[in-house]
Amino acid sequence: MTSRMTPLLERNEQFARTYAPAPLGLPAAQVIVITCLDHRVDPAITLGLRLGDAPVLRNAGGRVTQPVIEEIAYLAFLGQRLSGGQLTDDRRFEVAVIHHTQCGTGFLADPGFRREASKATGVDEAALEASAVGDPRATVSADVGRLLTSPLLPPRMGVSGHVYDIETGRVITVVDARYP
Ligand SMILES: [Zn+2]
C-alpha cells in the first residue's frame, strides 16, 4: 500500500535511526515562533531550530489571531508549571512574529479576490481579510502591537517582529523585542 506519505515515512525511518528524545521541559531557545504555514518558510530550516528548541505556531500569514494569543497564554502557564514557578526575569521568553515576502495571503488584500475566495470556500470575508499579508513589514508591526496590548499576554514575555525574505533567505528584524 503506497500513499503520498510513503517517501516521507521512509525519511522518518532514517531519522529515527539516530534519534534521541528531548525531555519535556522548557524550550531551549526560550523563544516561541509565530509564522506562516507556507512550505517555503519552515523555521526549523531557516532558523536552524532543533528538536526541543522552540514551539512554533503557524497559520496563514503567521497572523496574531485570538486563538494564537490563547495558545501562548497556555504555553506560558505550562512553562511556569514545568519550571516549578522558577521563571524569573533572567529567564524571560520572547515571542518572535515572522511574516514573509511573496505571502500567498497577499492576494486577500484585494476586495474582488477576497469576495471570490469567500464565495468559493464558504470562509467569512472578514476572516480572510484578517489573514492578509500584503506588506509584511506593516502587518508584522501591527501584530507585535496586538500581542503586546493583549490582556492575555503572560508577564515577562517579550515580543519581536521580523520579515523573512523569500528571495535572499534572510530574516530582517523590523521590531526589536519589547516588553509590555
Ligand atoms: Zn505566507
Backbone and ligand atoms as CSV (ligand in chain L), in Angstrom:
chain,resi,resn,atom,element,x,y,z
A,1,MET,N,N,0.847,-1.206,0.000
A,1,MET,CA,C,0.000,0.000,0.000
A,1,MET,C,C,0.889,1.266,0.000
A,2,THR,N,N,0.773,2.075,-1.015
A,2,THR,CA,C,1.558,3.314,-1.009
A,2,THR,C,C,0.626,4.511,-0.940
A,3,SER,N,N,1.129,5.565,-0.408
A,3,SER,CA,C,0.398,6.825,-0.382
A,3,SER,C,C,1.424,7.930,-0.573
A,4,ARG,N,N,0.957,9.150,-0.640
A,4,ARG,CA,C,1.876,10.290,-0.732
A,4,ARG,C,C,2.833,10.318,0.448
A,5,MET,N,N,2.427,9.692,1.524
A,5,MET,CA,C,3.245,9.688,2.741
A,5,MET,C,C,4.401,8.691,2.668
A,6,THR,N,N,4.322,7.747,1.714
A,6,THR,CA,C,5.329,6.681,1.701
A,6,THR,C,C,6.776,7.192,1.686
A,7,PRO,N,N,7.121,8.118,0.761
A,7,PRO,CA,C,8.518,8.592,0.781
A,7,PRO,C,C,8.867,9.340,2.066
A,8,LEU,N,N,7.874,10.009,2.648
A,8,LEU,CA,C,8.152,10.765,3.872
A,8,LEU,C,C,8.354,9.821,5.052
A,9,LEU,N,N,7.599,8.726,5.043
A,9,LEU,CA,C,7.771,7.738,6.111
A,9,LEU,C,C,9.131,7.057,5.995
A,10,GLU,N,N,9.621,6.925,4.766
A,10,GLU,CA,C,10.979,6.392,4.591
A,10,GLU,C,C,12.010,7.346,5.191
A,11,ARG,N,N,11.791,8.646,4.987
A,11,ARG,CA,C,12.694,9.639,5.591
A,11,ARG,C,C,12.615,9.541,7.116
A,12,ASN,N,N,11.394,9.318,7.624
A,12,ASN,CA,C,11.251,9.187,9.082
A,12,ASN,C,C,12.029,7.989,9.614
A,13,GLU,N,N,12.028,6.925,8.806
A,13,GLU,CA,C,12.770,5.726,9.203
A,13,GLU,C,C,14.261,6.070,9.378
A,14,GLN,N,N,14.795,6.850,8.448
A,14,GLN,CA,C,16.186,7.321,8.543
A,14,GLN,C,C,16.384,8.151,9.806
A,15,PHE,N,N,15.457,9.070,10.013
A,15,PHE,CA,C,15.514,9.996,11.153
A,15,PHE,C,C,15.535,9.223,12.477
A,16,ALA,N,N,14.653,8.230,12.600
A,16,ALA,CA,C,14.504,7.506,13.864
A,16,ALA,C,C,15.740,6.683,14.217
A,17,ARG,N,N,16.553,6.386,13.221
A,17,ARG,CA,C,17.733,5.555,13.465
A,17,ARG,C,C,18.740,6.204,14.406
A,18,THR,N,N,18.840,7.546,14.328
A,18,THR,CA,C,19.835,8.233,15.178
A,18,THR,C,C,19.147,9.164,16.182
A,19,TYR,N,N,17.866,8.930,16.415
A,19,TYR,CA,C,17.060,9.828,17.238
A,19,TYR,C,C,17.363,9.715,18.732
A,20,ALA,N,N,17.427,10.876,19.404
A,20,ALA,CA,C,17.498,10.910,20.866
A,20,ALA,C,C,16.385,11.827,21.351
A,21,PRO,N,N,15.459,11.340,22.174
A,21,PRO,CA,C,14.307,12.162,22.566
A,21,PRO,C,C,14.713,13.331,23.465
A,22,ALA,N,N,14.036,14.487,23.283
A,22,ALA,CA,C,14.241,15.636,24.168
A,22,ALA,C,C,13.257,15.491,25.329
A,23,PRO,N,N,13.690,15.786,26.565
A,23,PRO,CA,C,12.776,15.666,27.700
A,23,PRO,C,C,11.703,16.758,27.679
A,24,LEU,N,N,10.542,16.496,28.316
A,24,LEU,CA,C,9.505,17.526,28.448
A,24,LEU,C,C,10.042,18.585,29.395
A,25,GLY,N,N,10.160,19.802,28.908
A,25,GLY,CA,C,10.706,20.873,29.737
A,25,GLY,C,C,10.620,22.174,28.977
A,26,LEU,N,N,11.324,23.194,29.445
A,26,LEU,CA,C,11.279,24.485,28.772
A,26,LEU,C,C,12.040,24.411,27.456
A,27,PRO,N,N,11.527,25.093,26.406
A,27,PRO,CA,C,12.226,25.098,25.119
A,27,PRO,C,C,13.588,25.774,25.250
A,28,ALA,N,N,14.621,25.144,24.724
A,28,ALA,CA,C,15.992,25.587,24.949
A,28,ALA,C,C,16.265,27.009,24.466
A,29,ALA,N,N,15.659,27.422,23.354
A,29,ALA,CA,C,15.959,28.739,22.795
A,29,ALA,C,C,15.204,29.859,23.519
A,30,GLN,N,N,14.249,29.522,24.385
A,30,GLN,CA,C,13.407,30.489,25.116
A,30,GLN,C,C,12.703,31.457,24.164
A,31,VAL,N,N,12.314,30.896,23.032
A,31,VAL,CA,C,11.599,31.676,22.015
A,31,VAL,C,C,10.375,30.877,21.580
A,32,ILE,N,N,9.261,31.593,21.337
A,32,ILE,CA,C,8.091,30.992,20.696
A,32,ILE,C,C,7.965,31.677,19.335
A,33,VAL,N,N,7.904,30.903,18.271
A,33,VAL,CA,C,7.850,31.467,16.922
A,33,VAL,C,C,6.419,31.416,16.397
A,34,ILE,N,N,5.967,32.537,15.837
A,34,ILE,CA,C,4.687,32.578,15.116
A,34,ILE,C,C,5.014,32.891,13.668
A,35,THR,N,N,4.637,32.010,12.759
A,35,THR,CA,C,4.945,32.310,11.351
A,35,THR,C,C,3.922,31.673,10.413
A,36,CYS,N,N,4.115,31.934,9.115
A,36,CYS,CA,C,3.177,31.462,8.095
A,36,CYS,C,C,3.326,29.954,7.870
A,37,LEU,N,N,2.232,29.333,7.422
A,37,LEU,CA,C,2.272,27.895,7.145
A,37,LEU,C,C,2.902,27.573,5.790
A,38,ASP,N,N,3.283,28.615,5.045
A,38,ASP,CA,C,3.898,28.431,3.723
A,38,ASP,C,C,5.047,27.414,3.795
A,39,HIS,N,N,5.071,26.498,2.843
A,39,HIS,CA,C,6.081,25.440,2.820
A,39,HIS,C,C,7.484,25.932,2.485
A,40,ARG,N,N,7.615,27.228,2.143
A,40,ARG,CA,C,8.941,27.769,1.829
A,40,ARG,C,C,9.578,28.479,3.023
A,41,VAL,N,N,8.843,28.538,4.139
A,41,VAL,CA,C,9.347,29.349,5.256
A,41,VAL,C,C,9.435,28.546,6.562
A,42,ASP,N,N,9.765,27.272,6.470
A,42,ASP,CA,C,9.839,26.432,7.659
A,42,ASP,C,C,10.950,26.919,8.600
A,43,PRO,N,N,10.591,27.412,9.806
A,43,PRO,CA,C,11.614,27.985,10.689
A,43,PRO,C,C,12.619,26.961,11.209
A,44,ALA,N,N,12.271,25.679,11.189
A,44,ALA,CA,C,13.254,24.666,11.593
A,44,ALA,C,C,14.461,24.755,10.671
A,45,ILE,N,N,14.207,25.081,9.410
A,45,ILE,CA,C,15.282,25.170,8.428
A,45,ILE,C,C,15.861,26.580,8.369
A,46,THR,N,N,14.988,27.603,8.278
A,46,THR,CA,C,15.513,28.970,8.100
A,46,THR,C,C,16.203,29.499,9.361
A,47,LEU,N,N,15.795,29.034,10.536
A,47,LEU,CA,C,16.409,29.499,11.795
A,47,LEU,C,C,17.250,28.404,12.447
A,48,GLY,N,N,17.353,27.266,11.799
A,48,GLY,CA,C,18.170,26.187,12.349
A,48,GLY,C,C,17.655,25.646,13.676
A,49,LEU,N,N,16.336,25.628,13.842
A,49,LEU,CA,C,15.783,25.112,15.097
A,49,LEU,C,C,15.960,23.602,15.177
A,50,ARG,N,N,16.394,23.139,16.346
A,50,ARG,CA,C,16.494,21.701,16.562
A,50,ARG,C,C,15.379,21.253,17.495
A,51,LEU,N,N,15.181,19.957,17.609
A,51,LEU,CA,C,14.144,19.429,18.492
A,51,LEU,C,C,14.374,19.941,19.906
A,52,GLY,N,N,13.300,20.434,20.523
A,52,GLY,CA,C,13.416,20.932,21.893
A,52,GLY,C,C,13.788,22.408,21.968
A,53,ASP,N,N,14.008,23.066,20.812
A,53,ASP,CA,C,14.431,24.476,20.827
A,53,ASP,C,C,13.286,25.457,21.056
A,54,ALA,N,N,12.195,25.320,20.284
A,54,ALA,CA,C,11.164,26.363,20.314
A,54,ALA,C,C,9.814,25.851,19.818
A,55,PRO,N,N,8.724,26.184,20.534
A,55,PRO,CA,C,7.399,25.913,19.982
A,55,PRO,C,C,7.170,26.823,18.770
A,56,VAL,N,N,6.499,26.309,17.753
A,56,VAL,CA,C,6.212,27.095,16.547
A,56,VAL,C,C,4.718,27.051,16.271
A,57,LEU,N,N,4.105,28.233,16.187
A,57,LEU,CA,C,2.681,28.327,15.855
A,57,LEU,C,C,2.582,28.835,14.429
A,58,ARG,N,N,1.856,28.104,13.583
A,58,ARG,CA,C,1.778,28.507,12.185
A,58,ARG,C,C,0.327,28.582,11.721
A,59,ASN,N,N,0.020,29.644,10.984
A,59,ASN,CA,C,-1.276,29.756,10.316
A,59,ASN,C,C,-1.057,30.559,9.027
A,60,ALA,N,N,-2.123,30.781,8.262
A,60,ALA,CA,C,-1.979,31.531,7.010
A,60,ALA,C,C,-1.524,32.956,7.329
A,61,GLY,N,N,-0.346,33.326,6.862
A,61,GLY,CA,C,0.188,34.660,7.086
A,61,GLY,C,C,1.070,34.759,8.333
A,62,GLY,N,N,0.884,33.862,9.279
A,62,GLY,CA,C,1.583,33.979,10.558
A,62,GLY,C,C,0.976,35.093,11.398
A,63,ARG,N,N,-0.345,35.255,11.290
A,63,ARG,CA,C,-1.028,36.352,11.966
A,63,ARG,C,C,-1.295,36.056,13.438
A,64,VAL,N,N,-1.263,37.123,14.236
A,64,VAL,CA,C,-1.554,37.007,15.665
A,64,VAL,C,C,-3.068,37.092,15.846
A,65,THR,N,N,-3.709,35.939,15.790
A,65,THR,CA,C,-5.151,35.845,15.964
A,65,THR,C,C,-5.458,35.532,17.433
A,66,GLN,N,N,-6.732,35.641,17.798
A,66,GLN,CA,C,-7.110,35.333,19.183
A,66,GLN,C,C,-6.713,33.901,19.568
A,67,PRO,N,N,-6.964,32.881,18.714
A,67,PRO,CA,C,-6.511,31.525,19.077
A,67,PRO,C,C,-5.006,31.438,19.298
A,68,VAL,N,N,-4.218,32.167,18.521
A,68,VAL,CA,C,-2.754,32.166,18.699
A,68,VAL,C,C,-2.391,32.764,20.062
A,69,ILE,N,N,-3.058,33.868,20.415
A,69,ILE,CA,C,-2.799,34.507,21.716
A,69,ILE,C,C,-3.138,33.533,22.845
A,70,GLU,N,N,-4.243,32.793,22.675
A,70,GLU,CA,C,-4.646,31.831,23.708
A,70,GLU,C,C,-3.634,30.687,23.833
A,71,GLU,N,N,-3.077,30.253,22.716
A,71,GLU,CA,C,-2.044,29.193,22.759
A,71,GLU,C,C,-0.827,29.685,23.543
A,72,ILE,N,N,-0.435,30.939,23.317
A,72,ILE,CA,C,0.739,31.488,24.004
A,72,ILE,C,C,0.481,31.589,25.506
A,73,ALA,N,N,-0.732,32.011,25.863
A,73,ALA,CA,C,-1.082,32.101,27.288
A,73,ALA,C,C,-0.967,30.719,27.932
A,74,TYR,N,N,-1.448,29.698,27.231
A,74,TYR,CA,C,-1.373,28.342,27.787
A,74,TYR,C,C,0.072,27.852,27.864
A,75,LEU,N,N,0.861,28.104,26.812
A,75,LEU,CA,C,2.278,27.691,26.813
A,75,LEU,C,C,3.023,28.311,27.995
A,76,ALA,N,N,2.720,29.577,28.277
A,76,ALA,CA,C,3.397,30.265,29.388
A,76,ALA,C,C,3.004,29.638,30.720
A,77,PHE,N,N,1.720,29.302,30.854
A,77,PHE,CA,C,1.242,28.649,32.077
A,77,PHE,C,C,1.944,27.298,32.247
A,78,LEU,N,N,1.994,26.555,31.164
A,78,LEU,CA,C,2.645,25.235,31.205
A,78,LEU,C,C,4.131,25.381,31.554
A,79,GLY,N,N,4.770,26.395,30.971
A,79,GLY,CA,C,6.185,26.645,31.245
A,79,GLY,C,C,6.423,26.927,32.726
A,80,GLN,N,N,5.525,27.738,33.303
A,80,GLN,CA,C,5.631,28.036,34.738
A,80,GLN,C,C,5.525,26.758,35.558
A,81,ARG,N,N,4.559,25.912,35.194
A,81,ARG,CA,C,4.361,24.664,35.933
A,81,ARG,C,C,5.564,23.743,35.800
A,82,LEU,N,N,6.079,23.622,34.558
A,82,LEU,CA,C,7.202,22.710,34.310
A,82,LEU,C,C,8.471,23.185,34.998
A,83,SER,N,N,8.575,24.513,35.205
A,83,SER,CA,C,9.791,25.042,35.845
A,83,SER,C,C,9.588,25.186,37.347
A,84,GLY,N,N,8.456,24.752,37.860
A,84,GLY,CA,C,8.181,24.881,39.285
A,84,GLY,C,C,8.077,26.334,39.713
A,85,GLY,N,N,7.568,27.211,38.809
A,85,GLY,CA,C,7.410,28.631,39.134
A,85,GLY,C,C,8.737,29.376,39.188
A,86,GLN,N,N,9.783,28.813,38.575
A,86,GLN,CA,C,11.122,29.402,38.666
A,86,GLN,C,C,11.440,30.363,37.514
A,87,LEU,N,N,10.444,30.718,36.700
A,87,LEU,CA,C,10.714,31.609,35.571
A,87,LEU,C,C,10.883,33.047,36.057
A,88,THR,N,N,12.105,33.476,36.252
A,88,THR,CA,C,12.374,34.823,36.751
A,88,THR,C,C,12.799,35.732,35.608
A,89,ASP,N,N,13.123,36.983,35.917
A,89,ASP,CA,C,13.410,37.970,34.872
A,89,ASP,C,C,14.551,37.556,33.947
A,90,ASP,N,N,15.545,36.871,34.476
A,90,ASP,CA,C,16.675,36.499,33.639
A,90,ASP,C,C,16.349,35.302,32.749
A,91,ARG,N,N,15.176,34.740,32.940
A,91,ARG,CA,C,14.788,33.612,32.088
A,91,ARG,C,C,13.550,33.976,31.277
A,92,ARG,N,N,13.517,35.246,30.842
A,92,ARG,CA,C,12.366,35.702,30.081
A,92,ARG,C,C,12.291,35.012,28.726
A,93,PHE,N,N,11.066,34.868,28.264
A,93,PHE,CA,C,10.828,34.296,26.948
A,93,PHE,C,C,10.523,35.407,25.957
A,94,GLU,N,N,10.705,35.113,24.685
A,94,GLU,CA,C,10.402,36.081,23.631
A,94,GLU,C,C,9.516,35.403,22.595
A,95,VAL,N,N,8.450,36.110,22.190
A,95,VAL,CA,C,7.635,35.641,21.077
A,95,VAL,C,C,8.129,36.353,19.829
A,96,ALA,N,N,8.539,35.598,18.816
A,96,ALA,CA,C,9.028,36.192,17.573
A,96,ALA,C,C,7.972,36.004,16.486
A,97,VAL,N,N,7.400,37.119,16.024
A,97,VAL,CA,C,6.427,37.064,14.930
A,97,VAL,C,C,7.194,37.261,13.629
A,98,ILE,N,N,7.073,36.297,12.714
A,98,ILE,CA,C,7.822,36.377,11.452
A,98,ILE,C,C,6.857,36.297,10.261
A,99,HIS,N,N,6.716,37.423,9.554
A,99,HIS,CA,C,5.950,37.409,8.300
A,99,HIS,C,C,6.946,37.307,7.150
A,100,HIS,N,N,6.452,37.084,5.929
A,100,HIS,CA,C,7.407,36.919,4.825
A,100,HIS,C,C,6.937,37.583,3.550
A,101,THR,N,N,7.896,37.832,2.648
A,101,THR,CA,C,7.577,38.408,1.347
A,101,THR,C,C,6.899,37.334,0.485
A,102,GLN,N,N,6.215,37.764,-0.570
A,102,GLN,CA,C,5.517,36.850,-1.503
A,102,GLN,C,C,4.520,35.944,-0.797
A,103,CYS,N,N,3.895,36.423,0.266
A,103,CYS,CA,C,2.951,35.574,1.004
A,103,CYS,C,C,1.689,35.352,0.164
A,104,GLY,N,N,1.235,34.110,0.137
A,104,GLY,CA,C,0.027,33.760,-0.628
A,104,GLY,C,C,-1.225,34.448,-0.117
A,105,THR,N,N,-1.174,34.947,1.122
A,105,THR,CA,C,-2.337,35.658,1.654
A,105,THR,C,C,-2.414,37.081,1.103
A,106,GLY,N,N,-1.343,37.525,0.415
A,106,GLY,CA,C,-1.300,38.884,-0.106
A,106,GLY,C,C,-2.440,39.189,-1.065
A,107,PHE,N,N,-2.868,38.178,-1.813
A,107,PHE,CA,C,-3.982,38.355,-2.756
A,107,PHE,C,C,-5.256,38.803,-2.040
A,108,LEU,N,N,-5.364,38.436,-0.759
A,108,LEU,CA,C,-6.576,38.726,0.003
A,108,LEU,C,C,-6.739,40.208,0.335
A,109,ALA,N,N,-5.666,41.000,0.063
A,109,ALA,CA,C,-5.788,42.442,0.260
A,109,ALA,C,C,-6.707,43.046,-0.805
A,110,ASP,N,N,-6.899,42.319,-1.912
A,110,ASP,CA,C,-7.762,42.796,-2.996
A,110,ASP,C,C,-9.209,42.370,-2.738
A,111,PRO,N,N,-10.127,43.361,-2.605
A,111,PRO,CA,C,-11.520,43.040,-2.240
A,111,PRO,C,C,-12.204,42.079,-3.217
A,112,GLY,N,N,-11.898,42.220,-4.516
A,112,GLY,CA,C,-12.511,41.354,-5.524
A,112,GLY,C,C,-12.082,39.906,-5.334
A,113,PHE,N,N,-10.787,39.717,-5.144
A,113,PHE,CA,C,-10.239,38.374,-4.929
A,113,PHE,C,C,-10.830,37.774,-3.656
A,114,ARG,N,N,-10.928,38.638,-2.643
A,114,ARG,CA,C,-11.435,38.198,-1.332
A,114,ARG,C,C,-12.880,37.712,-1.440
A,115,ARG,N,N,-13.677,38.460,-2.205
A,115,ARG,CA,C,-15.088,38.107,-2.374
A,115,ARG,C,C,-15.196,36.752,-3.075
A,116,GLU,N,N,-14.410,36.581,-4.144
A,116,GLU,CA,C,-14.408,35.301,-4.874
A,116,GLU,C,C,-13.989,34.153,-3.967
A,117,ALA,N,N,-12.915,34.378,-3.185
A,117,ALA,CA,C,-12.402,33.333,-2.297
A,117,ALA,C,C,-13.454,32.966,-1.252
A,118,SER,N,N,-14.130,33.966,-0.751
A,118,SER,CA,C,-15.154,33.725,0.264
A,118,SER,C,C,-16.306,32.908,-0.319
A,119,LYS,N,N,-16.727,33.291,-1.540
A,119,LYS,CA,C,-17.839,32.594,-2.196
A,119,LYS,C,C,-17.472,31.130,-2.477
A,120,ALA,N,N,-16.246,30.916,-2.940
A,120,ALA,CA,C,-15.818,29.568,-3.334
A,120,ALA,C,C,-15.569,28.651,-2.137
A,121,THR,N,N,-15.127,29.224,-1.020
A,121,THR,CA,C,-14.715,28.390,0.115
A,121,THR,C,C,-15.726,28.359,1.251
A,122,GLY,N,N,-16.577,29.373,1.321
A,122,GLY,CA,C,-17.513,29.466,2.444
A,122,GLY,C,C,-16.893,30.120,3.677
A,123,VAL,N,N,-15.631,30.562,3.534
A,123,VAL,CA,C,-14.973,31.240,4.653
A,123,VAL,C,C,-15.396,32.704,4.668
A,124,ASP,N,N,-15.664,33.218,5.847
A,124,ASP,CA,C,-16.105,34.586,6.050
A,124,ASP,C,C,-15.093,35.590,5.471
A,125,GLU,N,N,-15.598,36.608,4.763
A,125,GLU,CA,C,-14.715,37.601,4.137
A,125,GLU,C,C,-13.843,38.331,5.140
A,126,ALA,N,N,-14.399,38.625,6.311
A,126,ALA,CA,C,-13.629,39.352,7.339
A,126,ALA,C,C,-12.466,38.497,7.832
A,127,ALA,N,N,-12.697,37.182,7.949
A,127,ALA,CA,C,-11.624,36.280,8.405
A,127,ALA,C,C,-10.513,36.227,7.369
A,128,LEU,N,N,-10.901,36.224,6.091
A,128,LEU,CA,C,-9.897,36.220,5.018
A,128,LEU,C,C,-9.093,37.511,5.036
A,129,GLU,N,N,-9.780,38.619,5.248
A,129,GLU,CA,C,-9.111,39.923,5.271
A,129,GLU,C,C,-8.113,39.983,6.433
A,130,ALA,N,N,-8.495,39.371,7.560
A,130,ALA,CA,C,-7.640,39.414,8.758
A,130,ALA,C,C,-6.352,38.623,8.569
A,131,SER,N,N,-6.335,37.686,7.620
A,131,SER,CA,C,-5.105,36.899,7.443
A,131,SER,C,C,-4.219,37.459,6.339
A,132,ALA,N,N,-4.657,38.524,5.666
A,132,ALA,CA,C,-3.889,39.067,4.539
A,132,ALA,C,C,-2.563,39.678,4.980
A,133,VAL,N,N,-1.476,39.288,4.279
A,133,VAL,CA,C,-0.172,39.935,4.467
A,133,VAL,C,C,0.235,40.503,3.114
A,134,GLY,N,N,-0.071,41.798,2.885
A,134,GLY,CA,C,0.311,42.471,1.643
A,134,GLY,C,C,1.711,43.046,1.817
A,135,ASP,N,N,1.875,43.860,2.862
A,135,ASP,CA,C,3.177,44.459,3.198
A,135,ASP,C,C,3.622,43.843,4.527
A,136,PRO,N,N,4.558,42.864,4.470
A,136,PRO,CA,C,4.910,42.130,5.693
A,136,PRO,C,C,5.485,43.000,6.809
A,137,ARG,N,N,6.174,44.113,6.435
A,137,ARG,CA,C,6.712,44.995,7.482
A,137,ARG,C,C,5.577,45.648,8.258
A,138,ALA,N,N,4.520,46.015,7.544
A,138,ALA,CA,C,3.376,46.678,8.194
A,138,ALA,C,C,2.576,45.686,9.041
A,139,THR,N,N,2.316,44.498,8.476
A,139,THR,CA,C,1.486,43.538,9.231
A,139,THR,C,C,2.235,43.002,10.446
A,140,VAL,N,N,3.558,42.821,10.324
A,140,VAL,CA,C,4.293,42.270,11.462
A,140,VAL,C,C,4.316,43.300,12.602
A,141,SER,N,N,4.443,44.586,12.251
A,141,SER,CA,C,4.413,45.634,13.279
A,141,SER,C,C,3.047,45.671,13.960
A,142,ALA,N,N,1.999,45.560,13.149
A,142,ALA,CA,C,0.638,45.582,13.704
A,142,ALA,C,C,0.426,44.397,14.638
A,143,ASP,N,N,0.942,43.227,14.256
A,143,ASP,CA,C,0.720,42.026,15.068
A,143,ASP,C,C,1.531,42.040,16.364
A,144,VAL,N,N,2.735,42.616,16.321
A,144,VAL,CA,C,3.515,42.780,17.557
A,144,VAL,C,C,2.708,43.665,18.518
A,145,GLY,N,N,2.137,44.737,17.983
A,145,GLY,CA,C,1.313,45.635,18.807
A,145,GLY,C,C,0.099,44.931,19.377
A,146,ARG,N,N,-0.517,44.106,18.570
A,146,ARG,CA,C,-1.714,43.403,19.016
A,146,ARG,C,C,-1.392,42.474,20.196
A,147,LEU,N,N,-0.263,41.792,20.088
A,147,LEU,CA,C,0.144,40.854,21.147
A,147,LEU,C,C,0.521,41.619,22.413
A,148,LEU,N,N,1.266,42.723,22.248
A,148,LEU,CA,C,1.730,43.489,23.416
A,148,LEU,C,C,0.577,44.104,24.195
A,149,THR,N,N,-0.525,44.410,23.505
A,149,THR,CA,C,-1.645,45.051,24.191
A,149,THR,C,C,-2.701,44.040,24.622
A,150,SER,N,N,-2.476,42.761,24.341
A,150,SER,CA,C,-3.469,41.769,24.755
A,150,SER,C,C,-3.388,41.528,26.260
A,151,PRO,N,N,-4.545,41.527,26.931
A,151,PRO,CA,C,-4.540,41.243,28.376
A,151,PRO,C,C,-4.117,39.806,28.676
A,152,LEU,N,N,-4.118,38.944,27.656
A,152,LEU,CA,C,-3.736,37.545,27.870
A,152,LEU,C,C,-2.231,37.320,27.734
A,153,LEU,N,N,-1.488,38.353,27.279
A,153,LEU,CA,C,-0.037,38.156,27.139
A,153,LEU,C,C,0.567,37.932,28.524
A,154,PRO,N,N,1.257,36.802,28.708
A,154,PRO,CA,C,1.797,36.488,30.029
A,154,PRO,C,C,2.859,37.507,30.464
A,155,PRO,N,N,3.029,37.705,31.775
A,155,PRO,CA,C,4.071,38.619,32.253
A,155,PRO,C,C,5.463,38.116,31.869
A,156,ARG,N,N,6.421,39.040,31.768
A,156,ARG,CA,C,7.821,38.717,31.443
A,156,ARG,C,C,7.975,38.093,30.060
A,157,MET,N,N,7.033,38.391,29.151
A,157,MET,CA,C,7.124,37.842,27.797
A,157,MET,C,C,7.408,38.991,26.840
A,158,GLY,N,N,8.541,38.927,26.138
A,158,GLY,CA,C,8.861,39.947,25.154
A,158,GLY,C,C,8.272,39.578,23.802
A,159,VAL,N,N,8.118,40.571,22.928
A,159,VAL,CA,C,7.594,40.315,21.590
A,159,VAL,C,C,8.473,41.040,20.575
A,160,SER,N,N,8.897,40.345,19.520
A,160,SER,CA,C,9.676,40.978,18.458
A,160,SER,C,C,9.042,40.667,17.108
A,161,GLY,N,N,9.378,41.466,16.085
A,161,GLY,CA,C,8.797,41.288,14.754
A,161,GLY,C,C,9.870,41.219,13.685
A,162,HIS,N,N,9.701,40.317,12.736
A,162,HIS,CA,C,10.716,40.073,11.712
A,162,HIS,C,C,10.051,39.784,10.365
A,163,VAL,N,N,10.832,39.998,9.297
A,163,VAL,CA,C,10.356,39.649,7.960
A,163,VAL,C,C,11.372,38.713,7.304
A,164,TYR,N,N,10.881,37.590,6.821
A,164,TYR,CA,C,11.723,36.650,6.071
A,164,TYR,C,C,11.591,36.961,4.593
A,165,ASP,N,N,12.746,37.144,3.945
A,165,ASP,CA,C,12.758,37.481,2.521
A,165,ASP,C,C,12.946,36.203,1.705
A,166,ILE,N,N,11.928,35.857,0.935
A,166,ILE,CA,C,11.968,34.629,0.132
A,166,ILE,C,C,13.123,34.655,-0.871
A,167,GLU,N,N,13.446,35.862,-1.374
A,167,GLU,CA,C,14.497,35.980,-2.393
A,167,GLU,C,C,15.883,35.682,-1.844
A,168,THR,N,N,16.174,36.164,-0.631
A,168,THR,CA,C,17.538,36.076,-0.089
A,168,THR,C,C,17.693,35.019,0.993
A,169,GLY,N,N,16.575,34.574,1.595
A,169,GLY,CA,C,16.658,33.633,2.707
A,169,GLY,C,C,16.991,34.315,4.027
A,170,ARG,N,N,17.057,35.672,4.014
A,170,ARG,CA,C,17.429,36.400,5.237
A,170,ARG,C,C,16.211,36.818,6.046
A,171,VAL,N,N,16.376,36.776,7.376
A,171,VAL,CA,C,15.348,37.288,8.284
A,171,VAL,C,C,15.808,38.662,8.780
A,172,ILE,N,N,15.002,39.689,8.509
A,172,ILE,CA,C,15.324,41.070,8.924
A,172,ILE,C,C,14.431,41.427,10.112
A,173,THR,N,N,15.034,41.955,11.176
A,173,THR,CA,C,14.255,42.379,12.335
A,173,THR,C,C,13.625,43.754,12.069
A,174,VAL,N,N,12.303,43.810,12.226
A,174,VAL,CA,C,11.560,45.065,11.994
A,174,VAL,C,C,11.243,45.733,13.332
A,175,VAL,N,N,10.924,44.923,14.336
A,175,VAL,CA,C,10.630,45.444,15.677
A,175,VAL,C,C,11.489,44.668,16.674
A,176,ASP,N,N,12.402,45.381,17.370
A,176,ASP,CA,C,13.218,44.736,18.407
A,176,ASP,C,C,12.322,44.275,19.555
A,177,ALA,N,N,12.817,43.304,20.326
A,177,ALA,CA,C,11.998,42.756,21.414
A,177,ALA,C,C,11.521,43.860,22.360
A,178,ARG,N,N,10.202,43.892,22.585
A,178,ARG,CA,C,9.601,44.867,23.507
A,178,ARG,C,C,8.874,44.101,24.591
A,179,TYR,N,N,8.828,44.709,25.746
A,179,TYR,CA,C,8.107,44.084,26.853
A,179,TYR,C,C,6.954,44.983,27.240
A,180,PRO,N,N,5.796,44.406,27.564
A,180,PRO,CA,C,4.626,45.249,27.845
A,180,PRO,C,C,4.806,46.079,29.123
L,1,ZN,ZN,ZN,2.696,33.166,3.786
